Amino acid sequence: MHCVAPNLHPDHGTIAAFRRANRAAFEAAFPQVLLLARESGLLRLGMVAIDGTMLDANASKIRSVRYDRAKELRAKLAADIAALTARAEAADAEAQPDPQALPAEIARREALKAKLDAACARLEEQARAEAEAARPEYEAKRAAYEATKGRRGRPPKPPEDDPPPTRQSNLTDPDSALMRRSDAHEYRQAYNAQAVVCAEGSQLILATGVVATPADAPSFAATVLGMQGSIGLPKTVPADTGFASAEAVAALEAQGIEPLVAIGRTQPHRPYDFRPPPQPKAPRRITEPWRLAMPAKPETPDANTNSP
């Protein structure tokens, strides 16, 4: 801050403008600082920690619309625009005063319909991409089902090309999403910001990422493996239960990284919590091999001695 603002205290808007104007320089300096820290011994790339936090989007959650509701509104707007256009033509023929009143009403509805059209197109494109990604797994399950001649279970359902009726898109900031931290928190229009931090003492931020999914697991492996092109890959990555994912664990282990992921809640209900205690649930039956092996990993003698 001293080198940027000569010990002054500029407004946050001034700092933001400076960052935007010098984005390329900031992006180039970030890995250089980390490499310098590593060469000087300040940064030891052994164990890193990862976590995510919600960042509010510059958009209201009431501007989010469901796919089924968007289709209904598009049809209603199309009918209203047609009716208003007919009224405008009739007013022009009769030379009524204020001929711009109806065109303004039509323009507002056309602008809203254009936003709804774009929202539906985004949701449909996202659904098609998800269906295409899920198709190989479906084909494998269908082949296995047909090999047994339908004697085991129900036939697998093909992936849907259409988005679910309840899927939403925000008209102001379509890149953000409705999400909440847990069942006890409110929904917010937000992003999920991920950060990887050195856990060897320096606490330097080594990598960052922003996703529009409330769950941390889908971006777990990609965020950590993205370090390979800059500072290098770590040896160990502890993470909370939100990052528990068989695919992510397999992807990290394939690169020689040891993930230490919590597979259940570690904090019991506090005796004086303001919320009532949750209803007791039957213990989850764990069958996946990686989940069964994970709790024992932190207890091994070399669990915390992975630093180079």
Number of C-alpha atoms within 10 A of each C-alpha: 9 8 7 10 10 9 9 10 11 11 8 9 9 11 15 11 11 12 13 12 11 11 12 10 11 12 10 10 12 14 17 13 13 18 17 12 15 14 11 10 11 16 20 19 22 19 25 25 22 23 18 21 15 19 14 16 18 11 18 16 21 11 14 22 20 18 23 15 13 21 18 11 17 20 12 14 18 14 12 16 21 13 12 17 16 13 14 20 14 12 15 14 9 9 10 10 9 9 13 11 10 17 16 11 15 19 12 12 19 17 11 15 21 13 17 23 15 15 23 22 13 14 20 17 15 15 19 16 13 16 18 14 12 14 15 11 14 16 13 12 16 16 14 15 17 13 11 10 9 12 10 11 8 8 14 15 9 14 16 14 15 15 20 14 12 11 13 22 25 22 20 16 17 18 13 26 25 21 21 17 14 9 7 8 9 10 14 20 23 26 22 24 18 21 17 21 21 21 21 17 11 13 14 17 16 22 20 17 16 17 19 17 17 21 17 23 20 17 17 25 20 14 18 26 17 15 17 11 9 14 17 14 20 25 20 24 21 18 20 18 16 19 25 22 19 13 12 19 21 16 17 22 14 10 12 13 20 20 25 22 21 18 19 13 10 9 6 7 12 10 9 8 8 7 10 10 12 7 6 6 6 6 6 7 6 10 8 9 9 14 18 11 9 15 14 11 14 14 10 8 8 9 14 13 11 13 14 9
